[in-house]
Amino acid sequence: MARTVTNQPERHRYVIENGSGEAGFAEYRSTDDTIVFTHTLIDEDKREKGMASDLVQWALDDVRDNTQLRVVAECPYVKRWLQKHPDYQDLTRR
């Protein structure tokens, strides 16, 4: 099933949809130079293998491609994801 991720800055979250509606989100808050990922949630009844990973990767790619923000991972899932993907470590420091 196709997955789509969008940034919804008015709601301070990236949202993933899986064809049957919203399946989860990654919440954040931002300042002038940081984006702090605070919470990631995939609806239990809509969980598919890899959905949270797709969501986080898309969000981090969006941050990398469209901002100069430094990523801070308060969310345990985002923190673990970053530890497993060293090619994204440049987002966590300048």
Buried (B, 14 or more C-beta within 10 A) or exposed (E): EEBEBEBEEEEBBBBBBBEEEBBBBBBBEBEEEEBBBBBBBBBEEBEBEEBBBBBBBBBBEBBBEEEEBBBBBEBEBBEEBBEEBEEBEEBBEE
